[in-house]
């Protein structure tokens, strides 16, 4: 197994001769098997290759020692494994790690590794930029450039895996990085299938959470995948008037349509929906906002995840003081709505979504 001692320079050494080759991570398992058979190798070689990609943490085809040397040479001649370059690698005091990855077209994305005593969570991006326009978020300040391919998203996961020690493994995935995941749903579903497969990372669907600003048709499509992934909806306001200001795409959607889709998600999957709510001081943190939110969610199997605003120097918003946050929580809980405050991770390394990319692009 390749360990965390593998240097990042090994991972970024992509030669010009291979720069135009397709990513092997963009292939589905069946496409990978088709390639193996088409090149005259037994089908079981595809399973070995999968293990090297997802279990043994290989960073090159040459390291795949139980594959025949001619097969490794064919793979290296036709595919790239890690195609992005590590532009920045930051490590926080709490062992949170963040990578800024430079893609083949020069665009950049972020992914974050968060450690807790009982789990290791990776947060991944799904788009270059974001079109949702949330006024408090750094991810969309530069607009949307394009969707990421499944291979580009998978590379985020596998890059993060190389940062782990041999006794660590990824236990949870949150699709909460740069971009709107449901706007890139086909690629996201391909990635989640690989992540949850026993032949992939083996992470159970209940340990995978996808966050969305709330696209009703896509929520319904996501509900009918037959998987029990967790759904988190970035609500941020308890009424349309305020949400239109904070999340501009809401004026074409509406809170009611989002709640209807969330209800269907619960009915189909049986999974409680989480409603994320970034607290902005003197904007959406008033007691009446908490009361309106409680009324909105009353009778629903829902949980509110309150997120203190991560400061972005170019934006005029900031988090409320702790007593204000606790008052908001208390109002929700008194109304019977389960609520929690997200623990901040990696605050000293710009770990909040989009911050590092924004700083890099501005510089």
C-alpha positions in Angstrom: 0.0 0.0 0.0 1.2 3.5 -0.8 1.4 5.5 2.5 1.0 9.1 3.5 4.8 9.4 3.1 4.3 9.5 -0.7 5.5 13.0 -1.6 3.1 15.4 -3.3 5.7 15.9 -6.0 5.2 12.3 -7.1 1.5 13.0 -7.5 2.0 16.1 -9.6 4.7 14.8 -12.0 2.5 14.6 -15.1 4.6 14.7 -18.3 3.6 16.7 -21.4 3.5 13.4 -23.3 0.6 12.1 -21.2 -1.3 15.4 -20.8 -3.7 14.7 -23.6 -4.5 11.1 -22.5 -8.0 10.3 -21.0 -8.3 9.8 -17.2 -8.7 6.2 -16.3 -11.0 7.4 -13.4 -13.6 8.6 -15.9 -14.3 4.9 -16.9 -17.1 3.0 -15.2 -16.3 -0.5 -13.9 -17.9 -2.0 -16.9 -15.9 0.2 -19.3 -12.8 -0.7 -17.4 -13.6 -4.4 -17.8 -14.3 -3.9 -21.5 -10.8 -2.3 -21.9 -9.1 -5.2 -20.1 -10.9 -7.8 -22.3 -10.4 -5.9 -25.5 -6.6 -5.9 -24.8 -6.5 -9.6 -24.4 -6.3 -9.8 -20.6 -8.5 -12.0 -18.4 -11.5 -10.3 -16.8 -10.1 -10.8 -13.3 -7.4 -8.3 -14.1 -10.0 -5.5 -14.0 -10.7 -6.4 -10.4 -7.1 -6.2 -9.5 -6.8 -2.8 -11.2 -9.8 -1.6 -9.2 -8.2 -2.6 -6.0 -5.0 -0.7 -6.9 -7.1 2.4 -7.7 -9.3 2.4 -4.6 -7.7 0.2 -1.9 -4.0 0.1 -2.3 -3.7 3.9 -2.9 -1.5 3.6 -6.0 -0.3 6.9 -7.6 1.1 5.3 -10.8 0.4 2.3 -13.0 4.0 1.1 -12.4 3.2 0.5 -8.7 0.5 -2.1 -9.6 2.9 -4.9 -9.0 0.5 -7.9 -9.5 -0.5 -6.8 -13.0 1.7 -8.0 -15.8 4.4 -5.5 -16.9 3.0 -5.3 -20.5 -0.4 -4.5 -19.1 1.0 -1.8 -16.9 2.8 -0.4 -20.0 -0.4 -0.4 -22.0 -2.3 1.4 -19.2 0.4 4.1 -18.9 0.4 4.5 -22.7 -3.4 5.0 -22.9 -4.4 6.6 -19.6 -3.5 9.1 -16.9 -4.1 8.2 -13.3 -3.7 11.5 -11.4 -4.1 14.3 -14.0 -4.4 17.4 -11.8 -1.5 19.2 -10.1 -1.4 20.1 -6.5 -1.2 23.9 -6.5 -1.4 24.2 -2.7 -1.5 21.8 0.3 -2.5 23.3 3.7 -2.6 21.6 7.1 -4.5 23.1 10.0 -3.7 22.9 13.7 -6.7 20.4 14.0 -5.2 18.2 11.3 -7.7 19.3 8.7 -6.0 19.3 5.3 -7.0 21.2 2.2 -5.8 20.7 -1.4 -6.1 23.3 -4.2 -5.9 21.2 -7.4 -5.0 22.7 -10.8 -6.9 20.9 -13.6 -5.7 20.4 -17.1 -7.3 23.5 -18.4 -5.7 25.7 -15.7 -8.9 25.9 -13.6 -8.7 25.2 -9.9 -10.9 23.3 -7.4 -10.7 22.5 -3.7 -11.1 19.4 -1.5 -10.8 19.0 2.2 -9.9 16.2 4.6 -11.4 16.5 8.1 -10.4 14.2 11.0 -12.4 13.3 14.1 -11.6 10.6 16.7 -14.3 8.3 15.2 -14.3 9.3 11.5 -12.4 10.8 8.6 -14.6 12.9 6.3 -13.7 14.2 2.8 -15.5 17.2 1.3 -15.4 17.3 -2.5 -16.2 19.8 -5.2 -18.4 19.0 -8.3 -18.0 22.1 -10.5 -15.4 24.8 -11.3 -17.2 27.7 -9.7 -20.9 27.9 -9.0 -23.9 29.5 -10.7 -26.2 29.6 -7.6 -24.9 33.1 -6.5 -25.4 32.8 -2.7 -24.3 36.2 -1.6 -22.3 35.0 1.4 -20.4 32.2 -0.3 -16.9 32.5 -1.8 -17.5 29.6 -4.2 -19.7 31.5 -6.7 -17.9 34.9 -6.6 -16.1 34.0 -9.8 -19.1 32.5 -11.5 -19.5 29.0 -13.0 -16.9 27.8 -15.5 -17.9 24.2 -16.1 -18.9 20.9 -14.6 -16.2 18.5 -13.4 -16.0 15.0 -15.0 -16.6 11.9 -12.8 -12.8 11.2 -13.1 -11.9 14.7 -11.8 -14.2 14.3 -8.8 -12.9 10.8 -8.1 -9.4 12.1 -8.2 -10.2 14.5 -5.3 -11.2 11.4 -3.2 -8.2 9.4 -4.1 -5.8 12.3 -3.6 -7.2 12.7 -0.1 -6.7 9.0 0.5 -3.0 9.3 -0.2 -2.8 11.8 2.7 -3.9 9.2 5.2 -1.7 7.1 7.3 -1.9 3.3 6.7 -4.3 2.8 9.6 -6.7 5.6 8.5 -9.4 5.3 5.9 -12.1 7.6 4.6 -15.3 6.9 6.5 -17.6 9.7 5.3 -18.1 11.8 2.2 -19.8 15.2 2.0 -20.5 16.6 -1.4 -20.4 20.2 -0.2 -17.4 21.8 -1.9 -17.4 24.2 -4.8 -20.4 23.9 -7.1 -24.0 22.7 -7.1 -23.9 18.9 -7.1 -27.4 18.3 -8.5 -26.6 20.5 -11.5 -23.9 17.9 -12.3 -25.9 14.9 -11.3 -24.8 12.2 -13.8 -21.1 12.6 -12.9 -22.0 12.8 -9.2 -23.9 9.6 -9.3 -21.1 7.8 -11.1 -18.7 9.0 -8.4 -21.0 8.0 -5.5 -21.5 4.5 -7.1 -17.7 4.0 -7.1 -17.4 5.4 -3.6 -20.1 3.2 -2.1 -19.2 0.0 -4.0 -17.4 -2.8 -2.2 -15.0 -2.8 -5.1 -14.5 1.0 -4.7 -14.0 2.8 -1.5 -16.7 0.7 0.3 -18.3 3.7 2.0 -22.0 3.0 2.9 -24.6 5.3 1.3 -25.7 6.4 4.8 -22.2 7.9 5.3 -22.5 10.0 2.1 -24.2 13.4 2.1 -25.0 15.5 -0.9 -25.8 19.2 -0.3 -27.9 21.2 -2.7 -29.3 24.8 -2.8 -32.6 23.1 -3.7 -33.4 22.1 -7.2 -36.8 20.3 -6.9 -36.7 18.3 -10.1 -33.2 17.1 -9.4 -34.0 16.3 -5.8 -36.8 14.0 -7.0 -34.4 12.4 -9.5 -31.9 11.9 -6.8 -34.6 10.3 -4.5 -35.3 7.6 -7.1 -31.7 6.3 -7.5 -32.5 3.4 -5.1 -29.8 4.5 -2.7 -30.0 5.9 0.8 -27.7 8.8 0.5 -28.2 11.7 2.9 -29.6 14.9 1.5 -28.8 18.4 2.9 -30.7 21.4 1.6 -29.0 24.8 1.9 -32.0 26.8 3.0 -30.5 29.9 4.8 -33.8 31.7 5.1 -37.3 30.9 6.4 -39.3 32.8 3.7 -39.1 33.6 0.0 -38.5 37.4 0.5 -35.3 36.9 2.5 -34.2 33.8 0.5 -34.5 35.7 -2.8 -31.9 38.1 -1.4 -29.5 35.5 0.0 -29.9 32.8 -2.7 -30.9 34.6 -5.9 -31.9 31.4 -7.8 -34.8 31.1 -5.3 -36.9 33.6 -7.2 -37.3 30.9 -9.9 -37.9 28.1 -7.4 -39.5 29.1 -4.1 -39.2 27.6 -0.7 -42.5 25.7 -1.0 -41.4 23.7 -4.1 -38.2 22.8 -2.3 -40.0 21.5 0.8 -42.4 19.5 -1.4 -39.3 17.8 -3.1 -37.7 17.3 0.3 -40.9 15.6 1.5 -40.8 13.2 -1.5 -37.1 12.5 -0.8 -38.0 11.4 2.8 -41.0 9.3 1.6 -39.0 7.5 -1.1 -35.7 6.9 0.9 -36.8 7.0 4.5 -33.8 9.3 5.2 -34.3 12.4 7.3 -33.5 15.6 5.4 -31.0 18.1 6.8 -31.7 21.8 6.3 -28.5 23.9 6.4 -28.7 27.4 7.6 -25.7 29.8 7.5 -26.2 32.3 10.3 -25.5 35.9 9.2 -25.5 38.5 11.9 -28.4 40.9 11.8 -29.6 39.4 8.5 -31.2 36.0 9.1 -30.5 35.3 12.8 -33.4 37.2 14.5 -35.7 35.3 16.9 -38.6 35.8 14.4 -36.5 34.0 11.8 -36.0 31.0 14.1 -39.7 31.0 14.8 -40.6 31.1 11.1 -38.1 28.3 10.4 -39.7 26.2 13.1 -43.1 26.8 11.7 -41.9 25.9 8.2 -40.4 22.6 9.4 -43.0 21.6 12.0 -44.4 18.1 11.3 -41.5 17.2 9.0 -38.8 14.6 9.7 -36.0 17.2 9.5 -32.9 18.4 11.2 -31.4 21.9 11.1 -27.7 22.3 10.8 -26.7 25.9 11.8 -23.5 27.1 10.2 -21.7 30.1 11.6 -20.6 32.4 8.7 -17.0 31.9 7.7 -15.6 35.3 7.1 -14.7 36.3 3.6 -12.8 39.6 3.3 -14.6 40.6 0.1 -18.0 40.1 1.6 -19.9 42.3 4.2 -21.3 39.4 6.3 -20.1 37.9 9.6 -21.3 35.3 12.1 -23.4 36.3 15.1 -22.1 36.2 18.6 -22.4 32.8 20.4 -25.3 33.8 22.6 -27.3 34.8 19.5 -26.6 31.5 17.9 -27.6 29.6 21.1 -30.8 31.6 21.2 -31.6 30.5 17.7 -31.0 26.9 18.6 -33.1 27.1 21.7 -36.1 28.5 19.8 -36.0 25.7 17.3 -35.6 23.0 20.0 -38.4 24.4 22.1 -40.6 24.1 18.9 -39.6 20.4 18.6 -37.2 20.9 15.7 -33.8 19.1 16.2 -30.9 21.5 15.6 -27.1 21.6 15.9 -24.3 24.0 15.3 -21.7 22.8 12.9 -18.2 22.6 14.4 -15.8 24.7 12.5 -12.8 22.8 11.0 -9.6 24.2 9.5 -10.3 27.8 10.3 -6.6 28.7 10.1 -6.2 27.4 6.5 -9.1 28.9 4.6 -10.9 25.6 4.8 -14.3 27.1 4.1 -15.8 26.4 0.7 -14.1 28.4 -2.1 -11.9 30.6 0.1 -8.5 29.1 -1.0 -9.5 29.1 -4.7 -10.7 32.7 -4.5 -7.5 33.8 -2.8 -5.5 32.0 -5.5 -7.4 33.5 -8.4 -7.3 37.0 -7.0 -3.5 36.8 -6.6 
